Structure formats: structure tokens, C-alpha cells
Amino acid sequence: MVPPVWKNRAMASVPSAARPTADPAPHQVGASRRALVAAGLALVLAVATSTSPVATVAVVTVAVVAFGLGWPTLLGLPSPRGSSGVVIATGVLSIGAVVLAGSLVGLIAVIAFGVIAAFVHEMGRGQRRPLLVESLAGTVTGAVAAVSASGWVAIGTGVLPAAVALAAAAAVGAAALCVALPVRVQVKGALAIGASAVAGGLVGVLEPTFGAVTAAAVGVGVGMVTAAIEVVFDRYPTSSRPFPSFAIAALPVVVVGIPVYGVVQLLGT
């Protein structure tokens, strides 16, 4: 039988996201509320891309900050404040780089900054640095995901960017609402992908310059990403806490930014 002191030390080495939780955290956020937040954020972003670049920058910045605040706690990283600072700073710098350059040309330097900042953050934790690999990997992953949000700013304004953004946003909302249904995981995934394809295709029908088939394909891709994120992170014990829930809701919108930019560039050529 394991002595209590050694048992406590063993549990201390386990990431908090993987530890069993005896009591539920207060102010829990369920999957249905998280889905509504994701759908609302995607809808607001779609409206912003059709109005002005300033509105797009503002909405994307809010999404990056919400994601950065909850990402380290979601993963159970040992120093969440420092990791949040790295993720948010990297995401905001990427948005600023796109605004200044008008393209994604400066993102390589921003990603390099995020990686270096993650190492500096680990060096500042002291000599022992528990869970060093997990902390470094989680921080760098969050920083790279935050950089992808700048793709929404890079698409610019106009009929085609607005149509692509609306199709992607509709797909995110449809997938998020489907994965909140109280059914099996396999059924959730199938429903999310199907609903995303329909949502994207409807946008293509309403916007002839986009095309229903292309819009449906965009919806399928975005829906798969959204469903995978929700299904994977919904199993984390911390997923029902407010900040981690916001991170899960914002992650689909954040991470598909550069893919959406690629679709706009491909269709615009």
C-alpha cells in the first residue's frame, strides 16, 4: 500500500487537467452555453468582416484574449499566468503585424517571438520547473493557435472575403450547436459535419460569386475542426470552468483564421 506522503507527491506530479475532481467547480459552464458563445462569436466576426477592418481587428483581439486567458488553465499548465501572457502577447502582435504589413509576411517573426517568449517564461519559473515539457509544449501550441487568428484580419473587406467569412462562421456555429446535443460522440461528429456543410452551402447559394459547392466544402472543413476541438476538450475536467470554457469556444474561430485567408486568396486568383 502506498504511504500517504508518497501518494500525495505522485498526485502533485500529475497535470491538474488529468487529476480526478471530487467536487464540481462553481459557476460551471455546460456544453450548450459554450456552443452558444462559439456561435455568437463566429456570427459577430462575420458581421465585422462585412463592415470595417477596425471592427474585425476588435473582434479578433477579443477572441485571442479570451482564448489566451483560458488555454493554460484548460490544459492544467503549472504557471497559467505566464503562459497566458505569452499566448495573448503573441496573438496581439500577429494582429498588429498584419495590420501594419497588410499581409501575413511578418508572422514568421511573430511565431519566433512566441517560441522564444515561451522559453524565457520557463526559465523564469525557477530551478526545479515541474512539468517543464508539458508547460512549454502547451504554451507554444497556444501561441501558434493565437497567431492563426490574424488570418481573419488579413482577408480584408469586400464581397468575397465577407462571403467566405460568413460561410466559415455559419459552419462554426452549426457545428458548435450540434456537438452540444446529448447524443453519442460519433453521432455528434456526423451531425456537426453535416450541419456545417449545409450552413456553408446556404451561404454559397445566397452569394453566387462564392459558389454553393465551394462554400459547402469550407463548411465541412471548419465543421470538422470545430467538432474535433469540442469533443476532445470536453473530456477535460477543467472544461466546465468559465475561462477554459471561453477558450474552447474561441479556439475554432481563432484557429481557422489562416485557412480562411487561404481560401480567400485561392478564390480571388
Summary of the structure (lengths in Angstrom):
residues: 269
radius of gyration: 19.3
end to end distance: 67.9
largest distance: 69.5
contacts: 999
relative contact order: 0.17
helix: 78%
strand: 0%
